[in-house]
Amino acid sequence: MSVTLEQIVRRHFPQADRASVQEAVARQVERTPELYLARYCKDPRSMGGRYVNSDLFKETFADIMRPRNHADDTTLLCTTQQPC
């Protein structure tokens, strides 16, 4: 299967870590879109790829988007959920 994608639009992030993650993900998807589409289609929640959901698709990047250490997990949890 050969897939042709539109160029991925990059957002501007003042935080270097976010900009770095965005660039890494975009480059990987541009290089091998079939890999990410296949991962998405294999997820039973996507119903074979028929159910399109951006948050579900983001989970195909779990290895890239995972925080670097457990302290990051705690910080993220505290900033998104109350109380902590």
PyMOL Python script that loads the backbone (N, CA, C, O; Angstrom):
from pymol import cmd

cmd.read_pdbstr("""\
ATOM      1  N   MET A   1       0.842  -1.158   0.000  1.00  0.00           N
ATOM      2  CA  MET A   1       0.000   0.000   0.000  1.00  0.00           C
ATOM      3  C   MET A   1       0.898   1.234   0.000  1.00  0.00           C
ATOM      4  O   MET A   1       1.771   1.374   0.856  1.00  0.00           O
ATOM      5  N   SER A   2       0.684   2.106  -0.940  1.00  0.00           N
ATOM      6  CA  SER A   2       1.431   3.354  -1.010  1.00  0.00           C
ATOM      7  C   SER A   2       0.485   4.505  -0.692  1.00  0.00           C
ATOM      8  O   SER A   2      -0.603   4.601  -1.259  1.00  0.00           O
ATOM      9  N   VAL A   3       0.903   5.362   0.204  1.00  0.00           N
ATOM     10  CA  VAL A   3       0.059   6.451   0.666  1.00  0.00           C
ATOM     11  C   VAL A   3       0.738   7.777   0.352  1.00  0.00           C
ATOM     12  O   VAL A   3       1.930   7.950   0.608  1.00  0.00           O
ATOM     13  N   THR A   4      -0.020   8.699  -0.196  1.00  0.00           N
ATOM     14  CA  THR A   4       0.481  10.049  -0.419  1.00  0.00           C
ATOM     15  C   THR A   4      -0.262  10.985   0.518  1.00  0.00           C
ATOM     16  O   THR A   4      -1.491  11.052   0.498  1.00  0.00           O
ATOM     17  N   LEU A   5       0.483  11.701   1.334  1.00  0.00           N
ATOM     18  CA  LEU A   5      -0.104  12.622   2.303  1.00  0.00           C
ATOM     19  C   LEU A   5       0.172  14.061   1.908  1.00  0.00           C
ATOM     20  O   LEU A   5       1.149  14.363   1.223  1.00  0.00           O
ATOM     21  N   GLU A   6      -0.710  14.938   2.354  1.00  0.00           N
ATOM     22  CA  GLU A   6      -0.414  16.355   2.264  1.00  0.00           C
ATOM     23  C   GLU A   6       0.709  16.639   3.257  1.00  0.00           C
ATOM     24  O   GLU A   6       0.910  15.882   4.207  1.00  0.00           O
ATOM     25  N   GLN A   7       1.432  17.721   3.037  1.00  0.00           N
ATOM     26  CA  GLN A   7       2.485  18.079   3.971  1.00  0.00           C
ATOM     27  C   GLN A   7       1.861  18.355   5.336  1.00  0.00           C
ATOM     28  O   GLN A   7       0.823  19.011   5.430  1.00  0.00           O
ATOM     29  N   ILE A   8       2.484  17.861   6.369  1.00  0.00           N
ATOM     30  CA  ILE A   8       1.989  18.063   7.725  1.00  0.00           C
ATOM     31  C   ILE A   8       2.307  19.493   8.152  1.00  0.00           C
ATOM     32  O   ILE A   8       3.451  19.938   8.070  1.00  0.00           O
ATOM     33  N   VAL A   9       1.288  20.196   8.602  1.00  0.00           N
ATOM     34  CA  VAL A   9       1.445  21.580   9.042  1.00  0.00           C
ATOM     35  C   VAL A   9       1.991  21.582  10.469  1.00  0.00           C
ATOM     36  O   VAL A   9       1.426  20.955  11.365  1.00  0.00           O
ATOM     37  N   ARG A  10       3.074  22.282  10.659  1.00  0.00           N
ATOM     38  CA  ARG A  10       3.667  22.396  11.985  1.00  0.00           C
ATOM     39  C   ARG A  10       3.157  23.658  12.670  1.00  0.00           C
ATOM     40  O   ARG A  10       3.070  24.725  12.061  1.00  0.00           O
ATOM     41  N   ARG A  11       2.823  23.512  13.948  1.00  0.00           N
ATOM     42  CA  ARG A  11       2.441  24.667  14.771  1.00  0.00           C
ATOM     43  C   ARG A  11       3.701  25.229  15.418  1.00  0.00           C
ATOM     44  O   ARG A  11       4.709  24.533  15.537  1.00  0.00           O
ATOM     45  N   HIS A  12       3.639  26.474  15.828  1.00  0.00           N
ATOM     46  CA  HIS A  12       4.765  27.077  16.547  1.00  0.00           C
ATOM     47  C   HIS A  12       4.574  26.841  18.042  1.00  0.00           C
ATOM     48  O   HIS A  12       3.543  27.202  18.611  1.00  0.00           O
ATOM     49  N   PHE A  13       5.571  26.237  18.665  1.00  0.00           N
ATOM     50  CA  PHE A  13       5.564  26.034  20.110  1.00  0.00           C
ATOM     51  C   PHE A  13       6.764  26.750  20.695  1.00  0.00           C
ATOM     52  O   PHE A  13       7.892  26.495  20.271  1.00  0.00           O
ATOM     53  N   PRO A  14       6.558  27.637  21.657  1.00  0.00           N
ATOM     54  CA  PRO A  14       7.697  28.302  22.275  1.00  0.00           C
ATOM     55  C   PRO A  14       8.534  27.345  23.137  1.00  0.00           C
ATOM     56  O   PRO A  14       9.714  27.595  23.384  1.00  0.00           O
ATOM     57  N   GLN A  15       7.910  26.246  23.594  1.00  0.00           N
ATOM     58  CA  GLN A  15       8.638  25.272  24.408  1.00  0.00           C
ATOM     59  C   GLN A  15       9.434  24.341  23.480  1.00  0.00           C
ATOM     60  O   GLN A  15       8.882  23.722  22.571  1.00  0.00           O
ATOM     61  N   ALA A  16      10.722  24.264  23.732  1.00  0.00           N
ATOM     62  CA  ALA A  16      11.607  23.465  22.883  1.00  0.00           C
ATOM     63  C   ALA A  16      11.224  21.985  22.884  1.00  0.00           C
ATOM     64  O   ALA A  16      11.310  21.328  21.846  1.00  0.00           O
ATOM     65  N   ASP A  17      10.804  21.453  24.031  1.00  0.00           N
ATOM     66  CA  ASP A  17      10.457  20.038  24.094  1.00  0.00           C
ATOM     67  C   ASP A  17       9.237  19.721  23.232  1.00  0.00           C
ATOM     68  O   ASP A  17       9.212  18.693  22.556  1.00  0.00           O
ATOM     69  N   ARG A  18       8.239  20.582  23.246  1.00  0.00           N
ATOM     70  CA  ARG A  18       7.047  20.360  22.422  1.00  0.00           C
ATOM     71  C   ARG A  18       7.377  20.474  20.937  1.00  0.00           C
ATOM     72  O   ARG A  18       6.907  19.674  20.128  1.00  0.00           O
ATOM     73  N   ALA A  19       8.179  21.463  20.585  1.00  0.00           N
ATOM     74  CA  ALA A  19       8.576  21.635  19.187  1.00  0.00           C
ATOM     75  C   ALA A  19       9.363  20.425  18.704  1.00  0.00           C
ATOM     76  O   ALA A  19       9.202  19.991  17.564  1.00  0.00           O
ATOM     77  N   SER A  20      10.203  19.886  19.559  1.00  0.00           N
ATOM     78  CA  SER A  20      11.013  18.719  19.211  1.00  0.00           C
ATOM     79  C   SER A  20      10.141  17.485  18.983  1.00  0.00           C
ATOM     80  O   SER A  20      10.340  16.753  18.013  1.00  0.00           O
ATOM     81  N   VAL A  21       9.178  17.255  19.871  1.00  0.00           N
ATOM     82  CA  VAL A  21       8.269  16.112  19.719  1.00  0.00           C
ATOM     83  C   VAL A  21       7.459  16.256  18.436  1.00  0.00           C
ATOM     84  O   VAL A  21       7.314  15.300  17.674  1.00  0.00           O
ATOM     85  N   GLN A  22       6.932  17.456  18.201  1.00  0.00           N
ATOM     86  CA  GLN A  22       6.148  17.681  16.992  1.00  0.00           C
ATOM     87  C   GLN A  22       6.966  17.379  15.740  1.00  0.00           C
ATOM     88  O   GLN A  22       6.469  16.730  14.819  1.00  0.00           O
ATOM     89  N   GLU A  23       8.194  17.838  15.697  1.00  0.00           N
ATOM     90  CA  GLU A  23       9.035  17.628  14.519  1.00  0.00           C
ATOM     91  C   GLU A  23       9.376  16.150  14.347  1.00  0.00           C
ATOM     92  O   GLU A  23       9.372  15.636  13.228  1.00  0.00           O
ATOM     93  N   ALA A  24       9.670  15.468  15.453  1.00  0.00           N
ATOM     94  CA  ALA A  24       9.997  14.040  15.370  1.00  0.00           C
ATOM     95  C   ALA A  24       8.811  13.236  14.842  1.00  0.00           C
ATOM     96  O   ALA A  24       8.979  12.379  13.975  1.00  0.00           O
ATOM     97  N   VAL A  25       7.621  13.507  15.356  1.00  0.00           N
ATOM     98  CA  VAL A  25       6.419  12.796  14.922  1.00  0.00           C
ATOM     99  C   VAL A  25       6.132  13.095  13.456  1.00  0.00           C
ATOM    100  O   VAL A  25       5.882  12.179  12.672  1.00  0.00           O
ATOM    101  N   ALA A  26       6.165  14.359  13.085  1.00  0.00           N
ATOM    102  CA  ALA A  26       5.865  14.738  11.702  1.00  0.00           C
ATOM    103  C   ALA A  26       6.838  14.073  10.725  1.00  0.00           C
ATOM    104  O   ALA A  26       6.418  13.559   9.688  1.00  0.00           O
ATOM    105  N   ARG A  27       8.108  14.079  11.041  1.00  0.00           N
ATOM    106  CA  ARG A  27       9.099  13.454  10.148  1.00  0.00           C
ATOM    107  C   ARG A  27       8.873  11.951  10.015  1.00  0.00           C
ATOM    108  O   ARG A  27       8.968  11.397   8.920  1.00  0.00           O
ATOM    109  N   GLN A  28       8.575  11.300  11.129  1.00  0.00           N
ATOM    110  CA  GLN A  28       8.353   9.855  11.063  1.00  0.00           C
ATOM    111  C   GLN A  28       7.121   9.523  10.238  1.00  0.00           C
ATOM    112  O   GLN A  28       7.149   8.586   9.440  1.00  0.00           O
ATOM    113  N   VAL A  29       6.048  10.270  10.414  1.00  0.00           N
ATOM    114  CA  VAL A  29       4.821  10.010   9.658  1.00  0.00           C
ATOM    115  C   VAL A  29       5.037  10.312   8.181  1.00  0.00           C
ATOM    116  O   VAL A  29       4.562   9.568   7.323  1.00  0.00           O
ATOM    117  N   GLU A  30       5.742  11.385   7.875  1.00  0.00           N
ATOM    118  CA  GLU A  30       6.021  11.711   6.476  1.00  0.00           C
ATOM    119  C   GLU A  30       6.892  10.649   5.820  1.00  0.00           C
ATOM    120  O   GLU A  30       6.751  10.371   4.629  1.00  0.00           O
ATOM    121  N   ARG A  31       7.786  10.061   6.593  1.00  0.00           N
ATOM    122  CA  ARG A  31       8.690   9.036   6.064  1.00  0.00           C
ATOM    123  C   ARG A  31       7.979   7.690   5.881  1.00  0.00           C
ATOM    124  O   ARG A  31       8.204   7.001   4.886  1.00  0.00           O
ATOM    125  N   THR A  32       7.123   7.317   6.837  1.00  0.00           N
ATOM    126  CA  THR A  32       6.472   5.998   6.784  1.00  0.00           C
ATOM    127  C   THR A  32       5.007   6.089   7.189  1.00  0.00           C
ATOM    128  O   THR A  32       4.632   5.538   8.224  1.00  0.00           O
ATOM    129  N   PRO A  33       4.171   6.760   6.413  1.00  0.00           N
ATOM    130  CA  PRO A  33       2.759   6.897   6.804  1.00  0.00           C
ATOM    131  C   PRO A  33       2.035   5.556   6.893  1.00  0.00           C
ATOM    132  O   PRO A  33       1.119   5.397   7.699  1.00  0.00           O
ATOM    133  N   GLU A  34       2.441   4.598   6.073  1.00  0.00           N
ATOM    134  CA  GLU A  34       1.782   3.290   6.090  1.00  0.00           C
ATOM    135  C   GLU A  34       1.883   2.628   7.458  1.00  0.00           C
ATOM    136  O   GLU A  34       0.935   1.982   7.906  1.00  0.00           O
ATOM    137  N   LEU A  35       3.015   2.783   8.120  1.00  0.00           N
ATOM    138  CA  LEU A  35       3.219   2.189   9.439  1.00  0.00           C
ATOM    139  C   LEU A  35       2.186   2.711  10.440  1.00  0.00           C
ATOM    140  O   LEU A  35       1.582   1.934  11.180  1.00  0.00           O
ATOM    141  N   TYR A  36       1.991   4.012  10.456  1.00  0.00           N
ATOM    142  CA  TYR A  36       1.069   4.613  11.420  1.00  0.00           C
ATOM    143  C   TYR A  36      -0.386   4.321  11.067  1.00  0.00           C
ATOM    144  O   TYR A  36      -1.212   4.117  11.957  1.00  0.00           O
ATOM    145  N   LEU A  37      -0.701   4.300   9.789  1.00  0.00           N
ATOM    146  CA  LEU A  37      -2.057   3.940   9.380  1.00  0.00           C
ATOM    147  C   LEU A  37      -2.364   2.489   9.741  1.00  0.00           C
ATOM    148  O   LEU A  37      -3.469   2.176  10.184  1.00  0.00           O
ATOM    149  N   ALA A  38      -1.388   1.609   9.550  1.00  0.00           N
ATOM    150  CA  ALA A  38      -1.584   0.202   9.903  1.00  0.00           C
ATOM    151  C   ALA A  38      -1.781   0.033  11.407  1.00  0.00           C
ATOM    152  O   ALA A  38      -2.642  -0.735  11.836  1.00  0.00           O
ATOM    153  N   ARG A  39      -0.991   0.743  12.210  1.00  0.00           N
ATOM    154  CA  ARG A  39      -1.151   0.684  13.667  1.00  0.00           C
ATOM    155  C   ARG A  39      -2.559   1.115  14.063  1.00  0.00           C
ATOM    156  O   ARG A  39      -3.201   0.487  14.905  1.00  0.00           O
ATOM    157  N   TYR A  40      -3.025   2.190  13.447  1.00  0.00           N
ATOM    158  CA  TYR A  40      -4.357   2.708  13.761  1.00  0.00           C
ATOM    159  C   TYR A  40      -5.428   1.691  13.378  1.00  0.00           C
ATOM    160  O   TYR A  40      -6.345   1.424  14.155  1.00  0.00           O
ATOM    161  N   CYS A  41      -5.309   1.136  12.201  1.00  0.00           N
ATOM    162  CA  CYS A  41      -6.315   0.176  11.730  1.00  0.00           C
ATOM    163  C   CYS A  41      -6.336  -1.099  12.569  1.00  0.00           C
ATOM    164  O   CYS A  41      -7.376  -1.746  12.682  1.00  0.00           O
ATOM    165  N   LYS A  42      -5.191  -1.467  13.162  1.00  0.00           N
ATOM    166  CA  LYS A  42      -5.126  -2.668  13.999  1.00  0.00           C
ATOM    167  C   LYS A  42      -5.763  -2.467  15.369  1.00  0.00           C
ATOM    168  O   LYS A  42      -6.118  -3.437  16.038  1.00  0.00           O
ATOM    169  N   ASP A  43      -5.909  -1.224  15.783  1.00  0.00           N
ATOM    170  CA  ASP A  43      -6.532  -0.942  17.077  1.00  0.00           C
ATOM    171  C   ASP A  43      -8.023  -1.244  16.960  1.00  0.00           C
ATOM    172  O   ASP A  43      -8.701  -0.632  16.135  1.00  0.00           O
ATOM    173  N   PRO A  44      -8.552  -2.166  17.758  1.00  0.00           N
ATOM    174  CA  PRO A  44      -9.965  -2.535  17.634  1.00  0.00           C
ATOM    175  C   PRO A  44     -10.926  -1.358  17.835  1.00  0.00           C
ATOM    176  O   PRO A  44     -12.047  -1.374  17.326  1.00  0.00           O
ATOM    177  N   ARG A  45     -10.486  -0.344  18.576  1.00  0.00           N
ATOM    178  CA  ARG A  45     -11.350   0.819  18.797  1.00  0.00           C
ATOM    179  C   ARG A  45     -11.552   1.641  17.525  1.00  0.00           C
ATOM    180  O   ARG A  45     -12.486   2.438  17.443  1.00  0.00           O
ATOM    181  N   SER A  46     -10.677   1.451  16.528  1.00  0.00           N
ATOM    182  CA  SER A  46     -10.824   2.198  15.273  1.00  0.00           C
ATOM    183  C   SER A  46     -11.754   1.499  14.289  1.00  0.00           C
ATOM    184  O   SER A  46     -12.029   2.012  13.204  1.00  0.00           O
ATOM    185  N   MET A  47     -12.236   0.316  14.684  1.00  0.00           N
ATOM    186  CA  MET A  47     -13.128  -0.471  13.823  1.00  0.00           C
ATOM    187  C   MET A  47     -12.516  -0.678  12.434  1.00  0.00           C
ATOM    188  O   MET A  47     -13.149  -0.446  11.404  1.00  0.00           O
ATOM    189  N   GLY A  48     -11.266  -1.121  12.456  1.00  0.00           N
ATOM    190  CA  GLY A  48     -10.581  -1.388  11.196  1.00  0.00           C
ATOM    191  C   GLY A  48     -10.216  -0.132  10.428  1.00  0.00           C
ATOM    192  O   GLY A  48      -9.979  -0.188   9.222  1.00  0.00           O
ATOM    193  N   GLY A  49     -10.169   1.001  11.115  1.00  0.00           N
ATOM    194  CA  GLY A  49      -9.842   2.266  10.476  1.00  0.00           C
ATOM    195  C   GLY A  49     -11.053   3.032   9.995  1.00  0.00           C
ATOM    196  O   GLY A  49     -10.922   4.132   9.458  1.00  0.00           O
ATOM    197  N   ARG A  50     -12.234   2.462  10.181  1.00  0.00           N
ATOM    198  CA  ARG A  50     -13.460   3.147   9.725  1.00  0.00           C
ATOM    199  C   ARG A  50     -13.878   4.270  10.661  1.00  0.00           C
ATOM    200  O   ARG A  50     -14.535   5.220  10.236  1.00  0.00           O
ATOM    201  N   TYR A  51     -13.501   4.169  11.931  1.00  0.00           N
ATOM    202  CA  TYR A  51     -13.814   5.203  12.914  1.00  0.00           C
ATOM    203  C   TYR A  51     -12.613   6.144  12.996  1.00  0.00           C
ATOM    204  O   TYR A  51     -11.532   5.732  13.416  1.00  0.00           O
ATOM    205  N   VAL A  52     -12.792   7.383  12.604  1.00  0.00           N
ATOM    206  CA  VAL A  52     -11.694   8.341  12.580  1.00  0.00           C
ATOM    207  C   VAL A  52     -11.773   9.222  13.824  1.00  0.00           C
ATOM    208  O   VAL A  52     -12.767   9.910  14.056  1.00  0.00           O
ATOM    209  N   ASN A  53     -10.705   9.185  14.613  1.00  0.00           N
ATOM    210  CA  ASN A  53     -10.659   9.942  15.855  1.00  0.00           C
ATOM    211  C   ASN A  53      -9.215  10.383  16.079  1.00  0.00           C
ATOM    212  O   ASN A  53      -8.321   9.546  16.207  1.00  0.00           O
ATOM    213  N   SER A  54      -8.986  11.682  16.125  1.00  0.00           N
ATOM    214  CA  SER A  54      -7.619  12.195  16.239  1.00  0.00           C
ATOM    215  C   SER A  54      -6.952  11.786  17.553  1.00  0.00           C
ATOM    216  O   SER A  54      -5.761  11.477  17.568  1.00  0.00           O
ATOM    217  N   ASP A  55      -7.705  11.781  18.656  1.00  0.00           N
ATOM    218  CA  ASP A  55      -7.099  11.380  19.926  1.00  0.00           C
ATOM    219  C   ASP A  55      -6.688   9.913  19.904  1.00  0.00           C
ATOM    220  O   ASP A  55      -5.634   9.558  20.430  1.00  0.00           O
ATOM    221  N   LEU A  56      -7.495   9.074  19.313  1.00  0.00           N
ATOM    222  CA  LEU A  56      -7.147   7.660  19.192  1.00  0.00           C
ATOM    223  C   LEU A  56      -5.922   7.497  18.292  1.00  0.00           C
ATOM    224  O   LEU A  56      -5.036   6.693  18.579  1.00  0.00           O
ATOM    225  N   PHE A  57      -5.879   8.258  17.211  1.00  0.00           N
ATOM    226  CA  PHE A  57      -4.729   8.162  16.304  1.00  0.00           C
ATOM    227  C   PHE A  57      -3.442   8.587  16.998  1.00  0.00           C
ATOM    228  O   PHE A  57      -2.379   8.032  16.723  1.00  0.00           O
ATOM    229  N   LYS A  58      -3.526   9.562  17.891  1.00  0.00           N
ATOM    230  CA  LYS A  58      -2.334  10.025  18.613  1.00  0.00           C
ATOM    231  C   LYS A  58      -1.705   8.901  19.427  1.00  0.00           C
ATOM    232  O   LYS A  58      -0.503   8.924  19.696  1.00  0.00           O
ATOM    233  N   GLU A  59      -2.502   7.932  19.815  1.00  0.00           N
ATOM    234  CA  GLU A  59      -1.960   6.821  20.593  1.00  0.00           C
ATOM    235  C   GLU A  59      -1.002   5.956  19.782  1.00  0.00           C
ATOM    236  O   GLU A  59      -0.262   5.159  20.359  1.00  0.00           O
ATOM    237  N   THR A  60      -0.999   6.095  18.456  1.00  0.00           N
ATOM    238  CA  THR A  60      -0.025   5.358  17.645  1.00  0.00           C
ATOM    239  C   THR A  60       1.373   5.921  17.848  1.00  0.00           C
ATOM    240  O   THR A  60       2.354   5.298  17.442  1.00  0.00           O
ATOM    241  N   PHE A  61       1.477   7.100  18.476  1.00  0.00           N
ATOM    242  CA  PHE A  61       2.759   7.729  18.750  1.00  0.00           C
ATOM    243  C   PHE A  61       3.180   7.555  20.202  1.00  0.00           C
ATOM    244  O   PHE A  61       4.033   8.304  20.677  1.00  0.00           O
ATOM    245  N   ALA A  62       2.625   6.620  20.901  1.00  0.00           N
ATOM    246  CA  ALA A  62       2.853   6.482  22.345  1.00  0.00           C
ATOM    247  C   ALA A  62       4.333   6.434  22.703  1.00  0.00           C
ATOM    248  O   ALA A  62       4.733   6.997  23.722  1.00  0.00           O
ATOM    249  N   ASP A  63       5.152   5.777  21.890  1.00  0.00           N
ATOM    250  CA  ASP A  63       6.573   5.674  22.206  1.00  0.00           C
ATOM    251  C   ASP A  63       7.273   7.026  22.144  1.00  0.00           C
ATOM    252  O   ASP A  63       8.268   7.234  22.839  1.00  0.00           O
ATOM    253  N   ILE A  64       6.778   7.937  21.335  1.00  0.00           N
ATOM    254  CA  ILE A  64       7.383   9.262  21.208  1.00  0.00           C
ATOM    255  C   ILE A  64       6.824  10.211  22.252  1.00  0.00           C
ATOM    256  O   ILE A  64       7.565  11.015  22.819  1.00  0.00           O
ATOM    257  N   MET A  65       5.530  10.129  22.512  1.00  0.00           N
ATOM    258  CA  MET A  65       4.860  11.107  23.364  1.00  0.00           C
ATOM    259  C   MET A  65       4.936  10.776  24.850  1.00  0.00           C
ATOM    260  O   MET A  65       4.512  11.583  25.677  1.00  0.00           O
ATOM    261  N   ARG A  66       5.465   9.615  25.206  1.00  0.00           N
ATOM    262  CA  ARG A  66       5.556   9.207  26.607  1.00  0.00           C
ATOM    263  C   ARG A  66       6.526  10.133  27.344  1.00  0.00           C
ATOM    264  O   ARG A  66       7.616  10.406  26.843  1.00  0.00           O
ATOM    265  N   PRO A  67       6.142  10.618  28.526  1.00  0.00           N
ATOM    266  CA  PRO A  67       7.064  11.464  29.300  1.00  0.00           C
ATOM    267  C   PRO A  67       8.375  10.734  29.563  1.00  0.00           C
ATOM    268  O   PRO A  67       8.404   9.506  29.648  1.00  0.00           O
ATOM    269  N   ARG A  68       9.438  11.479  29.691  1.00  0.00           N
ATOM    270  CA  ARG A  68      10.776  10.910  29.863  1.00  0.00           C
ATOM    271  C   ARG A  68      10.976  10.257  31.228  1.00  0.00           C
ATOM    272  O   ARG A  68      11.761   9.317  31.352  1.00  0.00           O
ATOM    273  N   ASN A  69      10.268  10.747  32.266  1.00  0.00           N
ATOM    274  CA  ASN A  69      10.432  10.140  33.588  1.00  0.00           C
ATOM    275  C   ASN A  69       9.137  10.258  34.385  1.00  0.00           C
ATOM    276  O   ASN A  69       8.209  10.960  33.983  1.00  0.00           O
ATOM    277  N   HIS A  70       9.088   9.571  35.507  1.00  0.00           N
ATOM    278  CA  HIS A  70       7.869   9.541  36.316  1.00  0.00           C
ATOM    279  C   HIS A  70       7.541  10.893  36.929  1.00  0.00           C
ATOM    280  O   HIS A  70       6.368  11.183  37.168  1.00  0.00           O
ATOM    281  N   ALA A  71       8.531  11.722  37.188  1.00  0.00           N
ATOM    282  CA  ALA A  71       8.264  13.060  37.717  1.00  0.00           C
ATOM    283  C   ALA A  71       7.413  13.849  36.727  1.00  0.00           C
ATOM    284  O   ALA A  71       6.543  14.622  37.129  1.00  0.00           O
ATOM    285  N   ASP A  72       7.665  13.653  35.423  1.00  0.00           N
ATOM    286  CA  ASP A  72       6.860  14.315  34.403  1.00  0.00           C
ATOM    287  C   ASP A  72       5.411  13.838  34.480  1.00  0.00           C
ATOM    288  O   ASP A  72       4.492  14.642  34.324  1.00  0.00           O
ATOM    289  N   ASP A  73       5.192  12.543  34.717  1.00  0.00           N
ATOM    290  CA  ASP A  73       3.841  12.003  34.837  1.00  0.00           C
ATOM    291  C   ASP A  73       3.097  12.692  35.977  1.00  0.00           C
ATOM    292  O   ASP A  73       1.943  13.090  35.819  1.00  0.00           O
ATOM    293  N   THR A  74       3.756  12.831  37.120  1.00  0.00           N
ATOM    294  CA  THR A  74       3.134  13.450  38.286  1.00  0.00           C
ATOM    295  C   THR A  74       2.822  14.914  38.016  1.00  0.00           C
ATOM    296  O   THR A  74       1.744  15.394  38.369  1.00  0.00           O
ATOM    297  N   THR A  75       3.752  15.624  37.397  1.00  0.00           N
ATOM    298  CA  THR A  75       3.534  17.033  37.081  1.00  0.00           C
ATOM    299  C   THR A  75       2.358  17.184  36.132  1.00  0.00           C
ATOM    300  O   THR A  75       1.512  18.058  36.325  1.00  0.00           O
ATOM    301  N   LEU A  76       2.295  16.342  35.110  1.00  0.00           N
ATOM    302  CA  LEU A  76       1.201  16.417  34.148  1.00  0.00           C
ATOM    303  C   LEU A  76      -0.126  16.125  34.847  1.00  0.00           C
ATOM    304  O   LEU A  76      -1.113  16.820  34.608  1.00  0.00           O
ATOM    305  N   LEU A  77      -0.160  15.123  35.692  1.00  0.00           N
ATOM    306  CA  LEU A  77      -1.380  14.764  36.403  1.00  0.00           C
ATOM    307  C   LEU A  77      -1.832  15.924  37.300  1.00  0.00           C
ATOM    308  O   LEU A  77      -3.019  16.244  37.361  1.00  0.00           O
ATOM    309  N   CYS A  78      -0.887  16.539  37.986  1.00  0.00           N
ATOM    310  CA  CYS A  78      -1.233  17.639  38.892  1.00  0.00           C
ATOM    311  C   CYS A  78      -1.748  18.855  38.150  1.00  0.00           C
ATOM    312  O   CYS A  78      -2.594  19.580  38.673  1.00  0.00           O
ATOM    313  N   THR A  79      -1.263  19.094  36.953  1.00  0.00           N
ATOM    314  CA  THR A  79      -1.703  20.274  36.217  1.00  0.00           C
ATOM    315  C   THR A  79      -3.014  20.044  35.475  1.00  0.00           C
ATOM    316  O   THR A  79      -3.664  21.004  35.061  1.00  0.00           O
ATOM    317  N   THR A  80      -3.413  18.783  35.302  1.00  0.00           N
ATOM    318  CA  THR A  80      -4.649  18.512  34.542  1.00  0.00           C
ATOM    319  C   THR A  80      -5.794  18.030  35.409  1.00  0.00           C
ATOM    320  O   THR A  80      -6.947  18.058  34.978  1.00  0.00           O
ATOM    321  N   GLN A  81      -5.497  17.584  36.632  1.00  0.00           N
ATOM    322  CA  GLN A  81      -6.537  17.072  37.511  1.00  0.00           C
ATOM    323  C   GLN A  81      -6.353  17.638  38.901  1.00  0.00           C
ATOM    324  O   GLN A  81      -5.224  17.806  39.362  1.00  0.00           O
ATOM    325  N   GLN A  82      -7.432  17.928  39.559  1.00  0.00           N
ATOM    326  CA  GLN A  82      -7.372  18.459  40.921  1.00  0.00           C
ATOM    327  C   GLN A  82      -8.122  17.531  41.846  1.00  0.00           C
ATOM    328  O   GLN A  82      -9.051  16.886  41.360  1.00  0.00           O
ATOM    329  N   PRO A  83      -7.829  17.394  43.106  1.00  0.00           N
ATOM    330  CA  PRO A  83      -6.620  17.911  43.733  1.00  0.00           C
ATOM    331  C   PRO A  83      -5.454  16.964  43.524  1.00  0.00           C
ATOM    332  O   PRO A  83      -5.639  15.824  43.100  1.00  0.00           O
ATOM    333  N   CYS A  84      -4.276  17.430  43.816  1.00  0.00           N
ATOM    334  CA  CYS A  84      -3.080  16.586  43.683  1.00  0.00           C
ATOM    335  C   CYS A  84      -2.288  16.639  44.951  1.00  0.00           C
ATOM    336  O   CYS A  84      -1.241  15.999  45.053  1.00  0.00           O
TER     337      CYS A  84
END
""", "prot")
cmd.dss("prot")
cmd.show_as("cartoon", "prot")
cmd.util.cbc("prot")
cmd.orient("prot")
